[in-house]
């Protein structure tokens, strides 16, 4: 996987890292394109498949997917179809420097163009999947609690029926 490059192009040029900067930028654009393709493949016109974000996260990793999604929401912050929770998350993210010397924001190259309401659902999926991957024990605990509660409910129901 290509590491995310956070510095400016000017910094990369001065430090002999211009190819790393360019590679990271191209990978961000590829990630954007794959997010759009995944949404297109997995949205049936009403619902987005629950596994859509996993394939993109598997390919690019949580850091890059988060950067592309956060940059998109920040760039389109005026759009009311993004939830306030996703906007808060996006503005809490540290993004790579995007301003060029001429004032052009290179991050606009990797802004996702999918429908904002569907993209908002994708962002929720991605954030949930990232949390689960970072804290797998929390997911196991939640599952164990749910199973335990279901077992207790089943036991009580049997007991009440025997009376």
C-alpha positions as MATLAB code, in Angstrom:
seq = 'XXXXXXXXXXXXXXXXXXXXXXXXXXXXXXXXXXXXXXXXXXXXXXXXXXXXXXXXXXXXXXXXXXXXXXXXXXXXXXXXXXXXXXXXXXXXXXXXXXXXXXXXXXXXXXXXXXXXXXXXXXXXXXXXXXXXXXXXXXXXXXXXXXXXXXXXXXXXXXXXXXX';
ca = [
       0.000    0.000    0.000;
       1.168    3.483   -0.847;
       1.772    5.650    2.234;
      -0.218    8.871    2.534;
       1.978   11.921    1.945;
       0.911   14.874    4.118;
       3.392   17.575    3.061;
       3.047   20.152    0.294;
       4.430   19.734   -3.210;
       6.945   22.506   -2.464;
       8.202   20.612    0.585;
       8.393   17.393   -1.445;
      10.354   19.162   -4.187;
      12.817   20.699   -1.702;
      13.373   17.347    0.021;
      13.605   15.094   -3.015;
      10.234   13.459   -2.278;
       8.259   14.723   -5.249;
       7.640   11.220   -6.599;
       6.209   10.150   -3.194;
       3.939   13.201   -3.248;
       2.747   12.410   -6.770;
       2.245    8.713   -6.054;
       0.181    9.475   -2.959;
      -1.911   11.990   -4.896;
      -2.531    9.510   -7.740;
      -3.499    6.864   -5.186;
      -6.007    9.270   -3.616;
      -7.557    9.776   -7.055;
      -7.685    6.005   -7.640;
      -9.332    5.571   -4.222;
     -11.948    8.176   -5.151;
     -12.647    6.371   -8.424;
     -12.971    3.026   -6.654;
     -15.332    4.488   -4.035;
     -17.538    5.808   -6.839;
     -17.402    2.452   -8.653;
     -18.242    0.516   -5.461;
     -21.210    2.771   -4.756;
     -22.384    2.415   -8.345;
     -22.137   -1.394   -8.192;
     -23.738   -1.795   -4.764;
     -26.528    0.807   -4.798;
     -29.795   -0.648   -6.095;
     -31.602    2.670   -6.350;
     -32.962    2.452   -2.809;
     -30.301    0.859   -0.614;
     -26.553    0.619   -0.407;
     -25.266   -2.900    0.262;
     -23.910   -3.134    3.825;
     -20.568   -4.509    2.620;
     -19.786   -1.714    0.140;
     -17.204    0.137    2.244;
     -15.318   -3.037    3.194;
     -13.967   -3.693   -0.290;
     -12.550   -0.173   -0.635;
     -11.107   -0.270    2.890;
      -9.484   -3.627    2.146;
      -7.834   -2.188   -0.937;
      -6.715    1.239    0.310;
      -6.767    1.104    4.107;
      -8.562    3.223    6.658;
      -6.208    6.209    6.507;
      -6.512    6.851    2.760;
     -10.252    6.160    2.556;
     -10.814    8.501    5.500;
      -8.766   11.233    3.847;
     -10.662   10.992    0.564;
     -14.046   10.974    2.319;
     -13.148   13.779    4.736;
     -11.796   15.943    1.902;
     -15.043   15.380    0.004;
     -17.247   16.420    2.913;
     -15.060   19.428    3.696;
     -15.130   20.514    0.057;
     -18.922   20.109   -0.072;
     -19.650   21.320    3.462;
     -22.487   23.501    2.135;
     -24.439   20.369    1.136;
     -27.146   19.580    3.690;
     -27.367   15.965    2.549;
     -24.304   15.108    4.619;
     -25.204   14.386    8.237;
     -23.896   16.699   10.940;
     -22.099   13.738   12.498;
     -20.229   13.026    9.250;
     -19.422   16.726    8.862;
     -18.069   16.895   12.421;
     -15.957   13.806   11.738;
     -14.661   15.194    8.429;
     -13.591   18.507    9.953;
     -11.794   16.700   12.777;
      -9.529   14.926   10.261;
      -5.996   16.084    9.472;
      -5.685   16.146    5.688;
      -2.635   16.342    3.441;
      -1.693   19.832    2.345;
      -3.462   20.634   -0.889;
      -2.661   24.241   -1.785;
      -0.296   24.714   -4.688;
       1.851   27.822   -5.096;
      -0.750   29.156   -7.550;
      -3.561   28.727   -4.986;
      -5.142   25.673   -6.624;
      -6.376   23.059   -4.133;
      -5.128   19.690   -5.374;
      -7.552   17.901   -3.042;
     -10.319   18.769   -5.504;
      -8.872   16.025   -7.735;
     -10.066   13.362   -5.294;
     -13.484   14.682   -4.340;
     -16.045   11.872   -4.647;
     -18.827   12.751   -7.097;
     -21.426   10.175   -6.025;
     -24.847   11.401   -4.917;
     -24.336   13.084   -1.526;
     -27.157   11.218    0.263;
     -25.823    7.840   -0.888;
     -22.256    8.922   -0.160;
     -23.330    9.924    3.350;
     -24.471    6.323    3.888;
     -21.158    5.055    2.529;
     -19.295    7.321    4.969;
     -21.334    5.904    7.869;
     -20.423    2.385    6.712;
     -16.749    3.234    6.356;
     -16.568    4.896    9.772;
     -18.309    1.934   11.432;
     -16.037   -0.579    9.687;
     -12.928    1.408   10.646;
     -14.054    1.484   14.302;
     -14.684   -2.262   14.251;
     -11.282   -2.940   12.703;
      -9.535   -0.722   15.237;
     -11.434   -2.166   18.215;
     -12.414   -5.754   17.383;
     -12.896   -6.510   21.089;
     -15.701   -3.942   21.284;
     -17.538   -5.732   18.471;
     -17.102   -9.100   20.210;
     -18.368   -7.643   23.490;
     -21.463   -6.217   21.790;
     -22.141   -9.556   20.105;
     -21.700  -11.464   23.371;
     -24.086   -9.106   25.180;
     -26.689   -9.506   22.434;
     -26.378  -13.308   22.512;
     -26.577  -13.344   26.290;
     -29.692  -11.154   26.283;
     -31.304  -13.375   23.612;
     -30.494  -16.509   25.628;
     -31.994  -14.995   28.784;
     -35.120  -13.950   26.902;
     -35.492  -17.450   25.447;
     -35.003  -19.002   28.881;
     -37.610  -16.738   30.460;
     -40.088  -17.474   27.699;
     -39.682  -21.237   28.184;
     -40.056  -20.841   31.915;
     -43.254  -18.783   31.574;
     -44.718  -21.364   29.223;
     -44.138  -24.160   31.708;
     -46.299  -22.504   34.336;
];
